[in-house]
Amino acid sequence: MNSQSATNTWLAFRKTIHIDVVPEQAIAKIATDSKYWLWVNGRQVVFEGGLKRGPNPWDTYYDELDIASYLKQGSNTIAIQVWYFGKDGFSHKSSGRAGLLFDCDAGPTAIVSDRTWKSTVLRAYKTAEAPMANFRLPESSLLFDARESLGKWWDTDYDDGKMTASMEIGAAGDYPWNDLRKRPIPLWKDYGLKSYINTLSFPFVSTGDTIVCDLPYDAQITPYFEVEAEEGERIKMFTDNYLVYNGGDTGIRGEYITKQGRQEYENLGWLNGHKMYYCIPKGVKVLDLKFRETGYDTEFVGYFHSSDIFLNKFWNKAVRSVYVNMRDTYMDCPERERAQWSGDQVHEAAQAFYMFDSNAHALARKYLYETIAWQKRNGVLFGPVPAGNWDKELPVHMLSSIGYYGVWNYYMHTGDVQTLKNTYSGIKKYLALWEHDVQGTVKMRSGDWTWGDWGQEKDMLLIQNLWYYLAMKSLYNTAALIGEGQDAVAFKEFLVVFEQSFNRQFWTPSGYRSPNYRGKTDDRVQALAVVAEIVSSDKYPIIAETLKTEWHCSPFMEKFVLEALFKMGYGGEGLDRFKKRFDYMVNHPYFTTLFEGWGIGPEGFGGGSINHGWAGAGTVVLMRDLLGIKPIQPRFKVFQVLPALYDMQDASAKVPTDWGSVEVAAKQDDENFTLQVSLPEGTTAIAGVPKAGYRRVFLGNELIWENGKSIANKRATYIDEDDTGHIKFQITHKGSRAFVLKAIK
């Protein structure tokens, strides 16, 4: 098979089998490097299967699916199209060799990939000429020459006489694909072919101008067209994210050379953007233009809505920003890199817990396993992974992903103890690489890229120390949970000493600052110290004043600034800063997503992508701090709802959990505060209303609290604590799913 392992090679595989009795179940296991499309008896079963390699630097993922419903008694045709990337990227490690493994137990009939399959290189697929996709992307820009097309070779009546017998190049587990690991996330959701928003009147004859089609939002799409043309015309396809908003480097596009007559084509290398451009030569008759959206298979369950239009817009754009960055991995951006940078993943996963159903949990779990599986022998962790042409350590990114906001937040939302156990030793090994100083804090660790954030005025020693503390806090929690008692004692001792030492060494009259740092006071450091909970409340006014005046961080760190302001009791000031910082991107009329930096292109950071999932992390603040919805016990078995609306009239939200959705609606006027909560069966809510001068609290129509004293009742237990500024009660689901608390002044 000539050139079967050249970069950007496409291959066709067919096999016809006879089945006497159709089995109730026929589980097919399919592995490729890199992607595949599957048909059974001419019906498409999978639109883009396979995951980018790999679960670790050596092995390969495989898919598992039941094809029994596609089989029939008698003759059956299995057809598989394979796309071999043939190059490394920031999200893929190439095996160096194209191949297919198919193994299906169909009752008495076994269907396996062997020499009886017919195959051929699909020579119509080529690589588009320069500009080439940048080195971060393993995918190539596709050129399809219809003059060399085999036609619908996957159909049952196709004559495969000119296809040759397949070549067996190894058994399952052989090099270079090695151990096969079951795909840990769902197959993609296929939304089907759809018309563009600006529906055109078909047919029409192209005048040679570029046709611009509007997409409903920034989405992962494969463009489709049907035309009638002379042979040899070249059609080009790309999005606005390729042409203009590319994040600073070349992405991928599609091209097509026509054959004679009527023809249709779908470019299988997915693109993304807000607009689709078709450059169609003059004289070509356009019969139809459509797009297919595909994406991670999860439901959009969570929502946030309030009387504040700005916050509603922010939520909606954040949801789109996260979803367009979910596929094989969490991505930093879907056009420049498609890379799973650790810091991006932490923010995206945290948002997904509030936005999507539990299918999304698998993508976070996949990331955590991959992070440890790619660990170097010397203990160094790096990201993005999987990656074939990058292995550099970014200390801050790694600490965030294995720390309190990464692995521990994953556990609190999923209750997945096994993942904590399986990643524990790798995390412990990495943290042991950090050198402690004699005072109980840690020394700077350069790594390969001493990145602390985009933006200026970075006090790197303190940024690293605080992220390290948060990582050790998570490791301590994990050790205590999984029974590593000796470790837990040592980690606890470190945390106590660190807190005392950090405050003794670095607190100044104007905030936290390292002795050799000469820049302006770093807002990131002040915020991280607050959320790490190493700051005494007497320091809050000084830190709050800093966070009102120092605006240096990028959207990556801004989430922690907002969280810190809420935590210190300055939520109103936090909302003011929130709106000023995000005003440009939230109110931008063109984009449905949020940006990498505060501007676009040169005005942004890191290339200026316009769809960066980390920018939406403020949605977590809206849920956890504004409405006060967060798990107290893992998986929301016990959760809190402690809202503070500030100047808003109302806010409502829905949060997906394994038990069902938590639904919250809070409303206030000059005299009353009303909180309605729907809690899933078997769960308990710690719910409350702000103190704020209220004299009486009712549960439904029953008075349960008056002038600082609880009143006995059958459902709500008063919690006499003064740590949140709320009048709090414990309420358990008992027959009635919903309850209403009403406070009256």
N, C-alpha and C positions, 0 to 999 in steps of 0.2 A: 504494500500500500504506500505509494509514493507520498512523501512529505506529510505523513499523517501527524507528525509532532512539530510541525512548523508553527510559529506564532500565528494566532488567529486562524486556526484550522477548524472547519466544520465537516462532520462526517454523518453519513446515513447508515443505519443498521435496520435490517428487516429479517423476520423469521415467520414462516407459516407453519402452524401446527394443527393437528387434528385432536379434537376433544370429544369423547363419546358421551360423557356426563358432565355437565357444568357444575363445578363444586360450589358449595355455599360460600366458601371463602378461598381466595387465591392471593396470598400475601406476596407481593413482589418487593425484592430488595434491589435497589438500583444505586450504583456508585459510578461517578464520572469525575474526571478532571476536564472541564470545570462545571458546565451546565448541560442540561438535556431537556428535550421536549418529547412527550410520549403519546403515541396513538395506539389504540387497540381497535381493530376492525374499522379503521378509518375515522373513528371518533377520538377527539383529543381528550386525553385523561389528565395530563399534566402540562401546564403552560409554565415553562421555566422551572425545572426541578434542579436539585443539587445545591450544595452550599460551597462557598469559597473555602479552600483549604486554609487552615485546618484546625482541628481540635488541639493540636500541639505542632511542633515544627516538622513532624514526620508523617503523621497519619491523615486519613481521609474520612470525611463524613459520607454516610449513605442514607438514602431515603427508604422508607417502608410504607407501602400503601396496598390496599385491597383492590384488585382489578376484576374480581369475580363478576360484578354487574355488567362488565363490558364484554365478557366472553359469551360464546354461543355454541351450541352443539354442532359438531362438524368442523369445517375449516376456519381457522382464526389467524389473523395477521397482527403481529406485534411490530411496531415501527418506532425507532428512537433516533432523534436527531441530537448530535452532541456538538457543543461548542467548547473547543479547547483554547483557553486564553493564551497559553504558551509563554507567559511572562509573569514575573513577580509584580506585586504592588503593595500598597500600604494596608490592604485588606485580604491578601491572598498570597499563598506560597505555592508556586508551581511545582508539580511533581517532576516536570521535565519530559513527560511523555503522555500523549493522549491515550485514552482507554475507556472501556465500558465494562461494567460488571452488572449482569442481570440474573437474578436467582428467584424463581417463583415456584412455589409448591401449589400446584393446581390439582390437588387430589391425586389420582393415579398418574397424572401427567406432570412431569417436572420440566420447567422451561428454564434453561440456563444459557448463559452466553458461552458459545463454543464455535467450532469451525462450521457448524451447519447454518449459521447466520450469513446472510448476504450483506455486503457493505461496500461503500465507496466514499471517496472524498467528494464533498459538495463544492465543486470548483467555481460555482457561481458566486460563492462568498469570497471576498477579497478584503484587503485592508485599504481604506480610503487614503488618498495621498495627503501630504502635509497640508495643514498643520496636524501633527500627530498628537494623540492624547498624551498628557504629561505623565511623567514616570511614576506618579503615585497610583495611577489607575492600571489594573491588570487588563481591563477591557480595552479593545481597540475600536476605532470608528469603522463601521461596516460599509463596504461597497458590495452591492449585489448586482451582478451582471446577468440579467434575465435571459440573455442569448445563450448562456451556458446552463440554464436551469434544467433540472430533471423533471420539472412539473410536480404534480402531487404524488410523489413516490411513496407516500405513506398510505395511500388508498389500497383497498383490498384487491382491486382489479388492475393494479399497476403491474406491468411486465418487468420483472427484475432480472431478466436474463442477462443484461449487460453488467449487472453488479457481480462482484467477485465474492468468493468465500472469505469469511473473516479469518484473521490470524490470531491464534491463541498466544498471548504474550505473558501469561502468568496466571496463577491461582489467586483466590482471595487471600489477602495478607502479604502478597509478594511485593518486593521493591519495584517501583518507587512509591506505590500507593500505601503500602504497609498496612497497619491495623485499620480495620474499618469500624468507625464509630457511628452509632445511630444518630440521625438528625435530631437535635434536641429542641427544635422549634417547629411550628406548623409550616406546611406548604403555603405558598402565597395565596392571598385572596384575589380572585380574578373578577373584576367588576364588569367585564365584557366590553365589546366595542360600542362606543357612544359617539354621538355627533358633537361637534364643537358648539360653544355657546352662540357664536355668531354664525348661525346656520346659513350656508350658501345655497344658491339655487342651482341644482345640477340638472343636466350636464352644462358645461360651458367650455369654451375653447380658450386656453391660456394665451394671454397677450405677451407673455415673457416676464411679467412682473412677479414679484414675490407675493405669495398668498399668506397672510397672517391670520392665524386662527386662535381664538381665545379659549383657554382652559378655565374651568370653574375655580381653580385654586392651584397652588404649586403642588404638583403630583408626580409620581413615578409613572411614566406612560411609554407605550410603544405606538408610534404613529403608523397609520394605515392609509393607503390610497387605492383607488381603482381608476385606471386611465385607459385611453385608446391612443396609440402613438405609432409613429414610424420607428424602425429599428435604430438603436444607437443614441437616443436622446438621454441626457443625464439629468436626473431629478435629485435635488439636495434637500435634506431635512435636518433642521436643528431648532433648538429652543432659544428663547431670550436669555436663558441662563448660560447657554453656550456662547451666544453672540456678544452679550454685554455684561451680564451679571455672573461672571464665571469664577468669582472668588480669587482672581489673580493668576489663573493659569488655564491652559487649554483642556477642555473636557472632551466629550465624545459626541459624534453626530452620525447621520446616516446618509448614504448615497445609493442611487439606483440607476442602472443603464437599461433602457427599455428594449424589449423585443418587438417584433411586428404584431400589431393588432391590440386586442383587448387584454388587459392583465391587471392583477391586483397584487399588492405586496404589503407586508407588515414588517417593520424594522424591529428585530427581536432584541437588540441591545437597548435596554430601557434608558430613557432620557428624563429630564425633569425641567419644569419651568412654569411660567404663567401664560406663555404664548408659544405656539408652534408655527414655525416658518417652513413653507414648501416653496422651493425655487423650481418652478416648472417651465421648461422651454416653450417658446412661442409655437403655437400650432397644435400642441398636445391637448386632446379633449379630456377634461377632468370629469369623471363620472361620480366620484364620491371621495370624501375625506373624512376620516374618523380617527379616534384614538382609543386605546385600551388602557385603563388604569389597573395596575396591580399593586399590591402592597402587603405589609405584614397582616396576618389574619388575626385581627382582634376587633372587638366591638367598641364603639365610642359611647361608653356608658356614663362617665363622669361629666359634670357640668358645673359652671359657676355663672351666676347672674346677679346683678345688683342694680341699684338706682344710679350707680356711677357708670356712665357710658364708656369712659376711658378704660376702666378695669374689664368691662365686658369685651371690648375690642382686643385688649391684651390677651385675655384668656383664649379667645377664638384663634388669634394668630399663633399663640403658643402651641395649641393643639396641632395645628397644621405643621408647625416647625418640627415638633417631635415626630409626627407620623411620617413626614417625608424623609426623615432620617432613620427610619426603622426598616431593615431588610435582613440581609445575612447577619449583620451586626447593627448595633447602634452606630450611627455615623456622625462625623463632625459636620459634614455638608455633602449633599448628594451629587455634586457635579465636579468639584475640584479634586476630592480625595476619596470619599466613601470610606473613611478610615475611622476605626474605633479608638479614638483618643480617650484616655482614661477619665480625664476631667469632664469631657463632654458627656460620657456615658453616665457618670454619677448624677448629673443634673437631669438628663433625659429619662433615666429609669425612675428617679424620684417623682418626676411629673407624671410618668405613665401610670404609677400606682394610683393616682387620683383621676386619670383620664380614661383608661381602658380596662377591659375585663382581664381576668387572670391569665389569659393566653400571653399577655405581654410579660408576665413574670419570667417566662422561659428565656426571653432575650437577655434579661439581666443575669439570670443564672448562667447562661451560656458564657457571657462575658467573664464572670467571676472565675469559672473553671478554666477558661482560656488564659486568663491573666496568670494563674499559677502554673498551668501546664507549659507555658512558654518561658517560665523562669530559667535563667541561666544557671549553670552548674555552681557558679560562685554565689548564688543567692540573689543576684540582681534581677529586679523586675523591670520590664519596659513596656512601652505602648507607643503606637497602636499595635495590637495583635488581633487576628493573625496577620503576619506581614512577612514578605519574602525579601524586601530590600530596605528594611529598617530594624535596628535592634538597639536603639539608644534610650538610656534611662532619663526620664524627666522626673526628678524626685517629688516635686509637688503633685504632679498628676498621679503618681503611683500611691502616694500617701492618701490622697483623697479617695481613690478607688477602694483601697483596702481598709479604710478607716470608718469613722462614725457615720459619715454621710454616704458611704459606699456600701460595704458589706453589712454593717450593722443596720442601716436603714432598710436594706433588702430583707434582712431577717425579720425586722419588726412588721413589715408589710406582708410577708409570706409565711412566717413561722418555720422556715426551712432550716432545721437544725443540721441536717446531713451535709448541706453545702458548707456550713460553718465548720463542721468537723473535717471535711475533706480539704478545705483551703487553709486550715489553721496553721499547719506546720510550715507551709510556704510563706505565709504572711509573717509568721514569727521569724523565719530565717531572714527575710528581707529587712525587717526592723532591727535585727541584730547587727546588720552591717553599719548602722548609724553609730558614729562615735560620740559618746557622752563626754561632756566636759566635767571638770572637778566640782562645779557648782550645782549640778543636777539637771542642767538643760543639755541640748545637743549642739554639736559643732555644725557648721555649714557643710553640706554635701553637694558637691558640684554636679555629680552625675555626668551625663553627656550634654545636657542642655539645661542650664540653670534657669528654667522658666518659672516665674512666680505668678504671672498674669500678663496680659497685654496692658498697655498704658504705662504711665510714668510713676515716679516717686515710690519705688518699691523698696521696702526695708526687708531685704531677702532673708537675713538671719532670723528675724522674728516670724516672717511668713513660714519658713521651714519649721521652726520650732513649734509653732502652733498647729500646723498640719501633723507634725509628728505626735504631738500630744493627743490630738483627736484620733490618730491611728492607734496609739497605745490604749486609749480609752476603750475603743472598740475591741481590741485584743484582750483587754482585761475582762470586759463583759463576756466575750466568747469563752475565755478560759474558765470563768466561773460557771457558765452555762453547761459546758460539755464535760466538766469534772476534772479539769487540769488545775487542781487546787494549789499545788506548789507554784505554778506559774502565776496564778491569780494573785497570790500573796506578794510575789516579787513585783508584778505589774502595778498593783495597788500602791506599794511603797514608792515606786518611781513617780506615779501620778501625784502623790502627796508632796514629795520633795520638789518635783518640777513646779507645781503651782506656787509654792512658797518662793522658790528661787527665781522664777520668772518675774514675779511681782517685785521682788527685792532688787533684781538687777536692772529691770527695764522700765519701771514706772517713773515718769517724770511729771512735773506740774502741768504739762500740756498733753499727756497721754503716753502710750508705750512707744519706746524708741531705743534702738541699739546704740551703743556708744560711738561707733564709727560711722553711723548713718548720718549724712549731711542734708538730705532732701527735706521736702515738706512732710508734715506728719502723714503717715500712710493710713488711709482710711481702711484698707484691707486688714491691717494688723489690729486696729481697734475693734473691728467687727468680729474677727476670728477669736479674739480674746473673750469677747462677750459670749458668743455662741459656744465656745469651749467651756464656759462656766468657770473661769478662773478669776473673774473680776468681782470684787466686792461692790455692793450697791452704792457706796459712798463715792465711787469713781464714775458712776453713770453720768452725772451732769457734764463732766469734762469730756467724756467720750462722745456723748450726744452732741455737744457743741462742735466737736471735730467733724462728726459725720454730717452735720448741717453745712459745713463750710469747705471741707476737703473732698473733692470729687475726682479721684485719680484712677479708680479701678475700671476694668472692662465689664461687660455684662456677665462674664463668668463669675466674678467676685461680687458683683452688685447684689446678688441674692443674699449673701451673708450680711451685707450692710443693712439691708431692709429687715432681715430677721433680727439683727441685733437691736435696731431701733424699736421694734415691737417688743422684744424681750425686756428692754429697759423701761418700757412704759411710754415710749415716744412714738406710738404707732401713727398718730396724726402727722407728725413730722416725717415719718417714714413714707407715708402715702404722698406727701408733697414732693419728696425727693424722687420717689418712684415715677411720678407723672412728669416731672421735669426731665429726668434722665431718658425716659423711654418715649417722650413726646413725638420725636421725629419718626421713629419706626412704627409706632402704633397708629399714628394718624396719617401715615403715608398712604395715599389712595391707590397706589399701584400694587403693592405687595400684600399677600395673604400670610406672610411669614415674617419672622424677626431676624435681626442681623447679628453677625459675628461681633461687630464693634458698634460704635454709636453712629456711624455713617455708612456710606456705600463705597466700595472700591477703595481708592486712596484715603478716603476719610474714615475708613474702618480699620480694623487690625487684622494682621495675618493674611492679607489678601482681600478681606472685606466680603466674605460670603453673605448673601442676603437671606439665607435660610439655615440658621445655626440653632440647634436645639437648646444649647445652654442658655440662650437669651431669655427663654421662657420660664426660667426657674422661679421667677417671682410668683408663678401660679401656686407653687407650694406654700409660699408665704401667705397668699390669699386664703388658702385652705387651712393651713396649720395655725396661723397667727391672727388673721383677721376674723375668720369664722371659728378658729380654735378647734378644728377637727383633726385629731391625730390618734394613732393607736397607743394605748397604755400597756396593753398586753399584745403579743404578736397576733397578726391576722385580724385585728379589730375585735377580738373576743371581748375585750374591755377597751372602750375608747372614750375620749373626751370631746365635748362640744362646749367651748367657752368663748362665745363671740364677743367682739368689741367693734361696733360699727362706726365709731367716731362721727363724722359729719354725714354719713349715709343714712338714708331712710330705711333701706332694706337690703338684704343679700340672701341668696339661697344657693344651695349646692347639693350635688349628688355624688357620693363616693362609692365605687364598687368594692365589695369585699367578698371573701369566699362564702359568707353566710347569706349574702344578698346585699342590696344597696342601703347605705346610710343616707337618708335625705334630711336636709336641714333648711329651715327658713327662719330668718331673724328679721324683726321689724321694730322700729322705734318711732315715737313721737315725743312731744314735750312732756307727757305724763306717764307713758307706758313703754315697756319693753316686752315683746312677745317672742318666744322661741318655740318653734315646732320641730320635733325630731321624730323621724321614723327609723326605728332600729330593727335590724334583722332578728329573727327568732334565735334564742340562745345567747344573745349578747347583752352586755351591760354598758350603759352610758353614764359617764360622769358629766353631767350637764349643769349649766349655770347661767345666770344673768349678771350683768355688771352691777356692782354696788351702787355707785353713782347717785346716791340719795334716795334709793327706793326703800319703801317702808314695809311693803307686803309682797309676798310671792304666792301665787296660786298654781296648783297643778290641776289643769282643767278648771273646774269650778270650786275646787277644794283649797282652802287656805292652808298652806304648809309652812309658812315662815312669816314672822311679823316682828319688826323692830329689834332685829338681832337675835331672835329666839325661834327655834324650830317648833313646829306643832305636829304632834303625832299623827301619822297617817299610814295607810297600808302599803304604799308603793314606793315612796321616795324617802331615802335616808339622807339627812342633812350631814354635810361634811364641813366641820368647823375648822377651816384653814384660812389663813389670810395671806396666801402667796401669789394669788393671781388677780386680785381685785374683783372676784366674782362671788356671788352667793351660790354655792355648789350643792348638788344632790347626786346621789347614786340611784339610778333607776334601771331596773332589769326588765327585759321583755317577759311579760306575764300575760299571755292571752291577747292583750292589745298591743299592736305594733307601734302605734304612734302615741306621743304625749305632747302636751303643750304647757310650757311654763310662762306665766305672765307676771311681770313685776310692775307694781303701781307705786308712784311717789306719794 
